[in-house]
Amino acid sequence: MSSSLSEDEFHRMQLQLIDLRTTNYELDGKCKKLERETIALNEKNESIDRQLQNANKAIQKSKKAKEVEVLLQENDNLQRKLLSQEDDFRLQNQTLMQELTALVATNEVLEKELKEVQSAKDSAVNTQNIDNTELEDEIRRLQAQNTVLQKNLTACQDRFDKLHDQLQKTESSTTGANENEESGQQEEDIGTELSPRALKVEDEVQVSSEEHGHEINVLKLQLDTELEEKRMLREKLATIENENKEKVDHLQEELDKTSEKLKKKQESFIHLQEEKEKLFKETNQKLEESQSSRDRDKIYYTDQINKLQQEIQRSKQSLEESHDSSDQTVKHLQSKLQTLQQQIDASDIVNSQKVKECSTKYEQQLEELGNKNSKLLLEKGDLVTQLQACKNANQETLDQLYALQQEREGHIQQWQEVNKVAEKRKSMLDELANKYQRDSASHQEKLRLMEEEQETEIRNLQDKLNAEHKRVIELEKMKSQFEEMKQQVSSLEEAKGWLERQLKETEEQFNLYKEQREAEMTEILQKHDIEIATLEEKYLTEKESVAEDHSSRINEYDEKERTLQTELDDEKKSRKAKTGIKRWCG
């Protein structure tokens, strides 16, 4: 049954393929016709594109009017900037002059202060010179007094030596009188007379020595005081000189800074004046160039406006021609639709649904084309109105160009209006070009999609036929494989018993191996416990030995600290005893 059914289906599929091929040939012919029409439409679109390019060129030329406006605005802005810069320069000049006057005044004040400081320094130097001369005179006087006193000291020393010699002589004479006890009364009287003389001489020597010592002490004190005063005066002079030097250096630095500031400001002032002159020259050149370019642009734009009017008329004609051609294409497509509908009615029942789908697609395409045609008509009306507005605007711009020589501001406003209209026109033309391109692209894409859909349908049918042939072949293969599988199942059942026996043997071997492993594990655990116990004992013994060593070291350190403390206490006690002895001795 399955083979007979497959043959019937195969015949049906062949019939369907024949019908599909016939419809495919018909659709190919239609597609070729549509391609020819699309080529014609593309040529028309190219001509329209050329017209659009010409219009864009005209618009670009009209853009130069904007550039003129921009130049005029830049000129006005430059003039305003010049005026503002002139005001800024004036303010800067005023501020610089004020700063210069202030700096000159401060410079004069500083010069006066410098003169005062220099005069004070000169007076201080003079006073110092006078004081130094007075001190030198006093030192000389004191040196002279010192020499005189030294001479007096030498004289006194000579006198003292003489008196000392006399005393020694008197003592020798007294000793000689004592030894010669057998001398007479006269010698005793002379000795008695000499002894009071010696005493008087000693008294006089003592008195004179005391007086000379007192005088010497007084003179030494005077010398020390005068030397101290001289040293103090020298220190004061040194401090005054340092202060004066610091003040002079500070004033000199301020003078240098002010002079540098003045130089910088003068340089900036000169630089600003140079920039001002350059800006004036540049602005004058730009004004002259802008005026000359304005005159040239007037002549150029009058010519361009005439050319634009001519191009607008040409674009009108081309739009009307394109509208007529689009109407013809719509009629042609409608006639083709009618023929396609007749062919669809004559086609088979199997392909009726597909043909209906194609017809609906074509109807949608026709509706879209109709809508696009209506949109194009509306856009045509808009373009006509815009062209009329452009004409009016161009006429207004011509009038305004003639009146531009008198009123500059009115000229700028009129050019702005012209630019706006030109921009609108350019945007509309760009939109039209884009729409034409989109329509042509959509037509081409739809045709391509139709061809691809037909090819895919044919391929799907061929794939289905091939798949059914493969299924028949696979069924035959499956039958042979089924018989082979039966034989394999019988052989597997035989092998199953053998595998079960081997499984039992392996289970028994596994149980034996498991018991052996458990016994080995218990032995290993016991050995491990014994090793852990021995290691713990060793660790405890080592810990105790380390603790004993640590405690012995701590005791040793404590003993050393105690001995050091006792030594320190002994040293402190000895020091206290030494200080007490020193105080007692002092």
C-alpha positions in Angstrom: 0.0 0.0 0.0 2.8 2.4 1.0 4.5 1.9 -2.4 1.3 2.4 -4.4 0.4 5.5 -2.4 3.9 6.9 -2.9 3.6 6.4 -6.7 0.3 8.2 -6.8 1.6 11.1 -4.8 4.7 11.2 -7.1 2.4 11.5 -10.2 0.5 14.2 -8.5 3.7 16.1 -7.6 4.9 15.8 -11.2 1.6 17.3 -12.5 1.9 20.1 -10.0 5.5 20.8 -11.0 4.4 21.0 -14.7 1.7 23.5 -13.8 4.1 25.5 -11.7 6.6 25.6 -14.5 4.0 26.9 -16.9 2.9 29.6 -14.4 6.6 30.3 -13.8 7.2 30.9 -17.5 4.3 33.2 -17.7 5.4 35.1 -14.6 9.0 35.4 -16.1 7.5 37.0 -19.2 5.6 39.4 -17.0 8.7 40.1 -14.9 10.6 40.9 -18.1 7.9 43.4 -19.1 8.0 45.0 -15.7 11.8 45.2 -15.9 11.5 47.0 -19.2 9.1 49.4 -17.6 11.3 49.9 -14.6 14.2 50.6 -16.9 12.1 53.3 -18.6 11.1 54.7 -15.2 14.8 54.7 -14.1 15.7 56.6 -17.2 13.0 59.1 -16.4 14.2 59.2 -12.8 17.8 59.9 -14.1 16.5 62.8 -16.2 14.7 64.1 -13.2 17.8 63.6 -11.1 19.8 65.7 -13.6 17.2 68.4 -13.4 17.4 68.2 -9.6 21.2 68.5 -9.8 20.8 71.6 -11.9 18.3 73.0 -9.4 20.7 72.1 -6.6 23.5 74.0 -8.4 21.2 77.0 -8.7 20.4 76.7 -5.0 24.1 76.5 -4.2 24.6 79.6 -6.2 21.8 81.3 -4.3 23.6 80.2 -1.1 26.3 82.7 -2.0 23.8 85.3 -1.1 23.9 83.9 2.4 27.7 84.2 2.3 27.3 87.9 1.4 25.0 88.3 4.4 27.5 86.6 6.6 30.3 88.8 5.3 28.1 91.9 6.0 27.3 90.6 9.5 31.0 89.9 10.1 31.8 93.4 8.9 29.3 94.9 11.3 30.6 92.7 14.1 34.2 93.7 13.3 33.2 97.4 13.4 31.5 96.9 16.7 34.6 95.0 18.0 36.8 97.8 16.8 34.7 100.4 18.7 34.7 98.2 21.8 38.4 97.7 21.5 39.0 101.4 21.1 37.0 102.0 24.3 39.1 99.3 26.0 42.3 100.9 24.7 41.2 104.2 26.0 40.3 102.8 29.4 43.6 100.9 29.5 45.5 104.0 28.5 43.8 105.9 31.3 44.5 103.2 33.8 48.1 103.0 32.7 48.5 106.7 32.9 47.0 106.7 36.4 49.3 103.9 37.4 52.3 105.7 35.9 51.5 108.8 37.9 51.0 106.8 41.0 54.3 105.0 40.4 56.1 108.3 39.7 54.7 109.7 43.0 55.8 106.6 44.9 59.2 106.7 43.2 59.6 110.4 44.3 58.6 109.5 47.8 61.1 106.6 47.8 63.8 108.8 46.5 63.1 111.4 49.3 63.2 108.6 51.8 66.5 107.3 50.3 68.0 110.8 50.5 66.8 111.1 54.1 68.3 107.7 54.9 71.5 108.7 53.2 71.7 112.0 55.0 71.0 110.2 58.3 73.6 107.7 57.4 76.1 110.5 56.7 75.2 112.2 59.9 75.5 109.0 61.8 78.9 108.3 60.1 80.0 111.8 61.1 78.9 111.4 64.6 80.6 108.0 64.7 83.7 109.6 63.3 83.6 112.3 66.0 82.9 109.7 68.7 85.8 107.6 67.3 88.1 110.6 67.4 87.1 111.4 70.9 87.5 107.7 71.9 90.9 107.6 70.3 91.9 110.8 72.1 90.7 109.3 75.4 92.6 106.0 74.6 95.7 107.9 73.9 95.3 109.9 77.1 94.7 106.7 79.0 97.7 105.1 77.4 99.8 108.1 78.4 98.5 107.9 81.9 99.2 104.2 81.8 102.8 104.9 80.8 103.1 107.5 83.5 101.7 105.2 86.1 104.1 102.4 84.9 107.0 104.9 85.3 105.7 105.8 88.8 105.4 102.1 89.6 109.0 101.6 88.5 110.2 104.6 90.6 108.2 103.3 93.6 109.7 99.9 93.1 113.2 101.4 93.0 112.5 103.3 96.2 111.0 100.2 97.8 114.2 98.3 96.8 116.4 101.0 98.3 114.4 101.1 101.5 114.5 97.3 101.6 118.3 97.4 101.3 118.5 100.0 104.0 116.4 97.8 106.3 118.6 94.9 105.6 121.6 97.1 106.5 120.0 98.2 109.7 119.2 94.7 110.6 122.7 93.6 109.9 123.9 96.5 112.0 121.6 95.5 114.9 122.8 91.9 114.7 126.4 93.2 114.8 125.6 95.2 117.9 124.1 92.2 119.6 127.2 90.1 118.8 129.6 92.7 120.2 128.3 92.9 123.7 131.6 94.3 124.8 131.1 97.5 122.9 130.6 100.8 124.7 127.7 102.9 125.7 128.0 105.0 122.6 127.4 102.2 120.2 124.2 101.2 122.2 122.9 104.7 122.0 123.5 104.7 118.3 121.7 101.3 118.0 118.8 102.7 119.9 118.6 105.8 117.7 118.8 103.6 114.6 116.0 101.2 115.5 113.3 103.9 115.6 114.5 105.3 112.3 114.2 101.9 110.7 110.7 101.6 112.1 109.8 105.0 110.6 111.2 104.0 107.3 109.2 100.7 107.3 106.0 102.7 108.1 106.7 105.1 105.4 107.3 102.3 102.9 104.1 100.6 103.9 102.1 103.8 103.6 103.6 104.6 100.3 103.1 101.1 99.0 99.4 101.1 100.1 98.9 104.5 98.5 100.5 103.3 95.2 98.5 100.1 95.3 95.3 102.1 95.8 96.2 104.4 93.0 97.0 101.4 90.8 93.7 99.7 91.5 91.8 102.9 90.8 93.6 103.3 87.5 93.0 99.6 86.6 89.3 100.1 87.3 89.2 103.2 85.1 91.0 101.4 82.3 88.6 98.4 82.4 85.5 100.7 82.5 86.8 102.7 79.5 87.6 99.5 77.6 84.1 98.2 78.3 82.6 101.4 77.1 84.7 101.4 73.9 83.5 97.8 73.2 79.9 98.7 73.7 80.2 101.7 71.4 81.8 99.5 68.7 78.9 97.0 69.0 76.3 99.8 68.7 78.1 101.2 65.7 78.1 97.7 64.0 74.4 97.2 64.6 73.5 100.7 63.3 75.6 100.1 60.2 73.9 96.7 59.6 70.4 98.2 60.0 71.3 101.0 57.6 72.7 98.5 55.0 69.5 96.4 55.2 67.3 99.5 54.7 69.4 100.6 51.8 69.2 97.1 50.2 65.5 96.9 50.7 64.9 100.3 49.2 67.2 99.4 46.3 65.2 96.2 45.6 61.9 98.1 45.7 63.4 100.6 43.2 64.5 97.8 40.9 61.0 96.2 41.1 59.2 99.5 40.3 61.6 100.2 37.4 60.9 96.6 36.0 57.2 97.2 36.4 57.4 100.5 34.6 59.4 98.9 31.8 56.9 96.1 31.4 53.9 98.5 31.4 55.6 100.7 28.8 56.3 97.6 26.6 52.7 96.5 26.9 51.4 99.9 26.1 53.6 100.0 23.0 52.4 96.5 22.0 48.8 97.5 22.4 49.2 100.6 20.3 50.8 98.4 17.5 48.0 95.9 17.7 45.5 98.8 17.5 47.1 100.1 14.3 47.2 96.6 12.8 43.5 96.1 13.6 42.6 99.4 12.0 44.5 98.5 8.9 42.9 95.0 8.7 39.4 96.4 9.2 39.9 99.0 6.5 41.2 96.3 4.1 38.2 94.0 4.9 35.8 96.9 4.4 37.2 97.7 1.0 37.2 94.0 0.0 33.6 93.6 1.2 32.4 96.6 -0.7 34.1 95.4 -3.9 32.7 91.9 -3.4 29.3 93.3 -2.8 29.3 95.1 -6.1 30.4 91.9 -7.9 27.8 89.8 -6.1 25.0 92.2 -7.2 25.8 91.7 -10.9 26.3 87.9 -10.4 23.0 87.4 -8.5 21.0 89.3 -11.1 22.3 86.8 -13.7 21.6 83.9 -11.4 18.0 84.9 -10.7 17.3 85.0 -14.5 18.9 81.5 -14.8 16.8 80.2 -11.9 13.6 81.4 -13.5 14.4 79.6 -16.7 15.3 76.4 -14.8 12.1 76.6 -12.8 10.1 76.7 -16.0 12.0 73.7 -17.3 11.4 71.8 -14.0 7.7 72.5 -14.4 7.6 71.0 -17.8 9.6 68.0 -16.7 7.2 67.5 -13.7 4.2 67.5 -16.1 5.9 65.0 -18.3 6.7 62.7 -15.4 3.1 63.0 -14.2 1.8 61.9 -17.6 4.3 59.0 -17.7 3.2 57.9 -14.2 -0.5 57.9 -15.3 0.4 55.8 -18.3 2.3 53.3 -16.1 -0.6 53.1 -13.8 -3.0 52.3 -16.7 -0.6 49.8 -18.1 -0.3 48.1 -14.7 -4.1 48.0 -14.3 -4.4 46.3 -17.7 -1.7 43.8 -16.6 -3.7 43.2 -13.5 -6.8 42.3 -15.4 -4.8 39.9 -17.6 -3.2 38.4 -14.5 -6.6 37.9 -12.9 -7.9 36.1 -16.1 -4.8 33.9 -16.0 -5.3 33.2 -12.3 -9.0 32.1 -13.0 -7.8 29.8 -15.7 -5.1 28.2 -13.5 -5.5 25.0 -11.4 -7.2 24.7 -8.0 -3.9 23.8 -6.3 -2.2 27.1 -7.5 -5.3 29.3 -7.1 -4.3 30.3 -3.5 -0.8 31.3 -4.5 -2.0 33.2 -7.5 -4.6 35.0 -5.3 -1.8 36.0 -3.0 0.3 37.3 -5.9 -2.8 39.2 -7.1 -3.4 40.7 -3.7 0.3 41.7 -3.6 0.0 43.3 -7.0 -3.2 45.1 -5.9 -1.4 46.4 -2.9 1.4 47.6 -5.1 -1.1 49.3 -7.4 -2.8 50.9 -4.4 0.6 52.1 -3.2 1.4 53.4 -6.6 -1.9 55.2 -6.7 -1.3 56.7 -3.3 2.2 57.7 -4.4 0.7 59.2 -7.6 -1.8 61.2 -5.5 1.0 62.3 -3.2 3.0 63.3 -6.2 0.1 65.3 -7.5 -0.3 67.0 -4.2 3.5 67.6 -4.1 3.2 68.9 -7.6 0.6 71.4 -6.5 2.8 72.4 -3.5 5.7 72.8 -5.8 3.7 74.9 -8.2 2.7 77.2 -5.3 6.2 77.2 -4.1 7.5 78.1 -7.6 5.1 80.9 -7.8 6.2 82.1 -4.3 9.8 81.8 -5.5 9.0 83.9 -8.6 7.4 86.5 -6.4 10.3 86.3 -4.0 12.8 86.6 -6.9 10.9 89.7 -8.2 11.0 91.2 -4.8 14.7 90.5 -4.5 15.3 92.2 -7.8 13.5 95.3 -6.6 15.3 95.1 -3.3 18.7 94.7 -5.1 18.1 97.9 -7.0 17.1 99.6 -3.7 20.1 98.1 -1.8 22.3 101.0 -2.8 20.2 103.3 -0.6 19.2 101.2 2.3 21.6 98.5 3.5 19.5 97.0 6.3 16.5 96.4 3.9 18.9 94.6 1.6 20.0 92.2 4.3 16.3 91.3 5.3 15.3 90.7 1.6 18.3 88.4 1.1 17.3 86.5 4.2 13.8 85.9 2.8 15.3 84.8 -0.5 17.6 82.3 1.2 14.7 80.9 3.2 12.6 80.4 0.1 15.6 78.8 -1.7 16.2 76.5 1.2 12.5 75.4 1.2 12.7 74.8 -2.5 15.9 72.8 -2.2 14.3 70.7 0.6 11.2 70.0 -1.5 13.3 69.1 -4.5 15.5 66.8 -2.4 12.3 65.2 -1.0 11.0 64.6 -4.5 14.3 63.1 -5.6 14.4 60.8 -2.6 10.8 59.7 -3.2 11.5 58.9 -6.8 14.5 56.9 -5.8 12.6 55.2 -3.1 9.7 54.3 -5.5 12.1 52.9 -8.1 14.0 51.0 -5.4 10.8 49.6 -3.9 9.6 48.4 -7.4 12.9 46.7 -8.0 12.8 45.1 -4.6 9.3 43.8 -5.0 10.1 42.3 -8.4 13.2 40.7 -6.9 11.1 39.3 -3.9 8.5 37.8 -6.3 11.2 36.0 -8.3 12.9 34.8 -5.1 9.5 33.6 -3.7 8.8 31.6 -6.9 12.3 30.1 -6.9 11.9 29.2 -3.2 8.5 27.5 -3.8 10.0 25.5 -6.7 12.9 24.5 -4.6 10.7 23.5 -1.7 8.6 21.2 -4.0 11.7 19.6 -5.4 13.1 19.1 -1.9 9.8 17.5 -0.9 10.0 15.1 -3.8 13.6 14.2 -3.1 12.7 13.7 0.6 9.9 11.3 -0.3 12.3 9.3 -2.6 14.7 9.2 0.3 12.1 8.0 2.7 11.2 5.1 0.4 14.9 4.2 0.2 15.3 4.5 3.9 12.2 2.3 4.6 13.8 -0.5 2.6 17.1 0.0 4.4 15.2 0.0 7.7 13.6 -3.4 6.9 17.0 -4.9 6.4 18.3 -3.2 9.5 15.3 -4.5 11.5 16.2 -8.1 10.6 19.8 -7.5 11.5 18.7 -6.0 14.8 16.6 -9.2 15.6 19.7 -11.3 15.1 21.8 -8.9 17.2 19.1 -9.1 20.0 19.3 -12.9 20.1 23.1 -12.8 20.2 22.9 -10.1 23.0 20.5 -12.3 25.0 23.1 -15.1 24.8 25.8 -12.7 25.9 23.7 -11.4 28.8 24.0 -14.7 30.7 27.7 -14.8 30.3 27.9 -11.1 31.5 25.8 -12.0 34.6 28.2 -14.8 35.5 31.1 -12.5 35.2 29.3 -9.9 37.3 28.9 -12.3 40.1 32.5 -13.3 40.0 33.6 -9.7 40.0 31.3 -8.9 43.0 32.9 -11.7 45.0 36.4 -10.5 44.2 35.4 -7.0 45.1 34.1 -8.1 48.5 37.3 -9.9 49.2 39.3 -6.9 48.1 37.2 -4.6 50.3 37.7 -6.8 53.4 41.5 -6.8 52.8 41.5 -3.0 52.5 39.5 -2.5 55.7 42.0 -4.7 57.6 44.9 -2.7 56.2 43.2 0.5 57.1 42.6 -0.6 60.8 46.3 -1.6 61.0 47.4 1.8 59.6 45.1 3.7 62.0 46.5 1.8 65.0 50.1 2.6 63.9 49.1 6.2 63.4 47.6 6.5 66.9 50.8 5.0 68.4 53.0 7.5 66.5 50.8 10.4 67.6 51.1 9.3 71.3 54.9 9.1 71.0 55.1 12.5 69.3 52.9 14.0 72.0 55.2 12.6 74.7 58.2 14.0 73.0 56.5 17.4 72.5 55.6 17.5 76.3 59.2 16.6 77.3 60.7 19.2 75.0 58.1 21.8 76.2 59.0 21.1 79.8 62.8 21.4 79.1 62.2 24.6 77.3 60.1 26.0 80.1 62.9 25.0 82.6 65.5 26.7 80.5 63.3 29.8 80.2 62.7 29.9 84.0 66.5 29.5 84.7 67.3 32.3 82.3 64.7 34.5 83.9 66.2 33.8 87.4 69.7 34.6 86.0 68.4 37.9 84.6 66.7 38.7 87.9 69.9 38.1 89.8 71.8 40.3 87.3 69.3 43.0 87.8 69.6 42.8 91.5 73.4 43.0 91.4 73.2 46.0 89.1 70.6 47.7 91.3 72.9 47.2 94.3 75.9 48.5 92.4 73.9 51.5 91.3 72.8 52.1 94.9 76.4 51.9 96.1 77.5 54.4 93.4 74.7 56.8 94.4 75.8 56.5 98.0 79.4 57.1 97.2 78.5 60.1 95.1 76.4 61.6 97.9 79.3 61.0 100.3 81.7 62.7 97.9 79.4 65.7 97.5 79.0 65.9 101.3 82.8 65.8 101.8 83.3 68.5 99.1 80.7 70.7 100.8 82.3 70.2 104.2 85.8 71.0 102.8 84.5 74.1 101.0 
